[in-house]
Amino acid sequence: MNVLQISVAAIPFLVALMSRTGKAIAPCLLASIFTVLLGEEPHRAVVAWCIGMLIAAVALRERLRAG
Protein backbone atom coordinates (compact mmCIF):
# COMPACT_ATOMS: atom_id res chain seq x y z
CA MET A 1 0.00 0.00 0.00
CA ASN A 2 1.20 3.48 -0.71
CA VAL A 3 0.86 6.60 1.41
CA LEU A 4 -2.35 7.74 -0.30
CA GLN A 5 -4.10 4.44 0.36
CA ILE A 6 -3.03 4.47 4.00
CA SER A 7 -4.23 8.07 4.33
CA VAL A 8 -7.65 7.15 2.95
CA ALA A 9 -7.78 4.14 5.27
CA ALA A 10 -7.16 6.43 8.26
CA ILE A 11 -10.11 8.73 7.52
CA PRO A 12 -12.60 6.88 9.80
CA PHE A 13 -10.16 7.13 12.69
CA LEU A 14 -9.57 10.85 12.09
CA VAL A 15 -13.30 11.57 11.89
CA ALA A 16 -13.80 9.66 15.14
CA LEU A 17 -11.13 11.81 16.76
CA MET A 18 -13.10 14.91 15.73
CA SER A 19 -16.18 13.49 17.43
CA ARG A 20 -14.26 13.20 20.72
CA THR A 21 -16.30 10.16 21.68
CA GLY A 22 -14.19 7.51 23.35
CA LYS A 23 -16.66 4.82 22.41
CA ALA A 24 -16.22 5.51 18.70
CA ILE A 25 -12.45 5.94 18.55
CA ALA A 26 -11.52 2.31 19.24
CA PRO A 27 -13.86 0.69 16.66
CA CYS A 28 -12.83 3.22 14.03
CA LEU A 29 -9.16 2.57 14.75
CA LEU A 30 -9.79 -1.16 14.33
CA ALA A 31 -11.68 -0.55 11.09
CA SER A 32 -8.78 1.52 9.76
CA ILE A 33 -6.28 -1.18 10.71
CA PHE A 34 -8.40 -3.85 9.04
CA THR A 35 -8.65 -1.66 5.94
CA VAL A 36 -4.87 -1.46 5.72
CA LEU A 37 -4.44 -5.17 6.39
CA LEU A 38 -7.05 -6.11 3.78
CA GLY A 39 -5.61 -3.73 1.19
CA GLU A 40 -4.70 -6.60 -1.10
CA GLU A 41 -8.36 -7.66 -1.23
CA PRO A 42 -10.18 -4.46 -2.28
CA HIS A 43 -13.76 -5.67 -1.73
CA ARG A 44 -13.10 -6.64 1.87
CA ALA A 45 -11.12 -3.46 2.51
CA VAL A 46 -14.01 -1.35 1.24
CA VAL A 47 -16.43 -3.09 3.60
CA ALA A 48 -14.15 -2.46 6.59
CA TRP A 49 -13.68 1.17 5.54
CA CYS A 50 -17.44 1.73 5.10
CA ILE A 51 -18.20 0.27 8.52
CA GLY A 52 -15.59 2.54 10.09
CA MET A 53 -16.98 5.58 8.29
CA LEU A 54 -20.51 4.72 9.38
CA ILE A 55 -19.46 4.53 13.02
CA ALA A 56 -17.45 7.75 12.76
CA ALA A 57 -20.23 9.63 10.97
CA VAL A 58 -22.81 8.69 13.59
CA ALA A 59 -20.44 9.73 16.39
CA LEU A 60 -19.71 13.06 14.70
CA ARG A 61 -23.41 13.69 14.07
CA GLU A 62 -24.19 13.06 17.74
CA ARG A 63 -21.45 15.48 18.80
CA LEU A 64 -22.78 18.18 16.49
CA ARG A 65 -26.32 17.54 17.65
CA ALA A 66 -25.35 17.82 21.33
CA GLY A 67 -23.83 21.20 20.93
Phi and psi in degrees as a GROMACS rama.xvg file:
@    title "Ramachandran Plot"
@    xaxis  label "Phi"
@    yaxis  label "Psi"
@TYPE xy
-96.3843  -179.81  ASN-2
-64.2495  -37.5741  VAL-3
-64.1651  -42.9048  LEU-4
-65.6143  -38.9588  GLN-5
-68.1407  -37.362  ILE-6
-63.3546  -42.3606  SER-7
-66.359  -37.3433  VAL-8
-66.2734  -25.9903  ALA-9
-85.3911  -6.02932  ALA-10
-57.9129  -45.0142  ILE-11
-58.4287  -39.6618  PRO-12
-65.2877  -42.366  PHE-13
-66.6921  -38.2705  LEU-14
-66.6681  -37.5473  VAL-15
-65.9301  -34.057  ALA-16
-65.2076  -35.0135  LEU-17
-67.6779  -28.4163  MET-18
-76.4761  -20.0289  SER-19
56.8654  32.1698  ARG-20
-107.202  115.58  THR-21
-61.6054  -29.0856  GLY-22
-71.7079  -22.741  LYS-23
-95.6289  -21.7977  ALA-24
-66.4848  -46.1994  ILE-25
-64.3332  -47.7624  ALA-26
-64.134  -34.7844  PRO-27
-70.7654  -35.1516  CYS-28
-64.1958  -43.1784  LEU-29
-63.6781  -40.2059  LEU-30
-63.7543  -39.1445  ALA-31
-66.5537  -40.2977  SER-32
-64.9988  -43.982  ILE-33
-62.9007  -36.0305  PHE-34
-62.3823  -43.4479  THR-35
-66.5239  -43.4991  VAL-36
-66.2399  -33.1523  LEU-37
-93.4881  16.8442  LEU-38
-59.8718  -25.6553  GLY-39
-76.7724  -18.5294  GLU-40
-115.461  89.2366  GLU-41
-56.391  -37.7081  PRO-42
-66.1861  -40.0231  HIS-43
-71.6591  -36.3878  ARG-44
-64.7255  -38.923  ALA-45
-64.8662  -39.3908  VAL-46
-63.3562  -45.5898  VAL-47
-62.8  -41.1301  ALA-48
-65.3974  -42.6963  TRP-49
-64.6938  -39.2719  CYS-50
-64.3035  -43.5788  ILE-51
-62.4615  -41.1519  GLY-52
-67.0226  -36.1503  MET-53
-63.2987  -46.7212  LEU-54
-61.8372  -45.1884  ILE-55
-66.0871  -39.8522  ALA-56
-65.9669  -40.4048  ALA-57
-65.4601  -41.462  VAL-58
-64.4087  -41.8589  ALA-59
-67.138  -39.7223  LEU-60
-62.2919  -40.9816  ARG-61
-66.4873  -36.386  GLU-62
-66.2205  -42.9489  ARG-63
-68.2709  -33.583  LEU-64
-69.6532  -36.418  ARG-65
-72.4225  -24.9492  ALA-66
